[in-house]
């Protein structure tokens, strides 16, 4: 049986990369942003990349320059080196590990975890990040769901941890935007792998919510999350289709 998305993920708006605000020393995916989201009563979305020693770190980009000022791929440093690398616009906070974030959240709010594509072209060269995520989540008590753009990752999560809810991150798949080959985009655009990988939800690009495939999945009872909402007006439009929103740059209304 495919584990369903817990209902808690439809009850609270989800803070994109946690409740980040660099003017308040809370960069994206930071402990400070996560603590702020918990205090405000929002769900939390985080991103994961892996280090050279195959540890899951809460970090969005493949390269560290934008978020730390230190150039180079996060995959080329160890977890200890990543933790020692200060995030820009933070109070001397380093890159957090998934283990640290799980201890901080501790089931207080729904945690939506995106595993970034490790293959580079949504292919099958994955495995190390998925394995460490499943390791870290052993014994975690609280609403959690895993997702990825890469269907191979979602299938691997189904194999390693069939009890954990999982979904696909989906979008319009424009080659110039996603920096992927046209054939890959043409394949993934219509979400053909949903059933094959044992997904129970999608998180879809907000501006593409009118796609017929999204309506088809919704009609089947599939929960539809969306990203990234940046205003109350956008939220109102998205909620005509989506069951919940992932937001940033404003405070979404409670309840979802």
Secondary structure as UniProt FT lines:
FT   HELIX           7..10
FT   STRAND          14..16
FT   HELIX           22..24
FT   TURN            28..29
FT   HELIX           31..40
FT   STRAND          43..50
FT   TURN            52..53
FT   STRAND          56..58
FT   HELIX           65..68
FT   HELIX           74..76
FT   HELIX           79..84
FT   TURN            88..89
FT   HELIX           98..105
FT   TURN            106..107
FT   STRAND          111..115
FT   HELIX           128..137
FT   TURN            138..139
FT   STRAND          144..148
FT   HELIX           151..160
FT   TURN            162..163
FT   STRAND          166..170
FT   HELIX           175..178
FT   HELIX           182..188
FT   TURN            189..198
FT   STRAND          201..205
FT   HELIX           206..208
FT   TURN            209..210
FT   HELIX           212..219
FT   TURN            220..221
FT   STRAND          223..229
FT   HELIX           232..238
FT   TURN            239..241
FT   STRAND          244..247
//
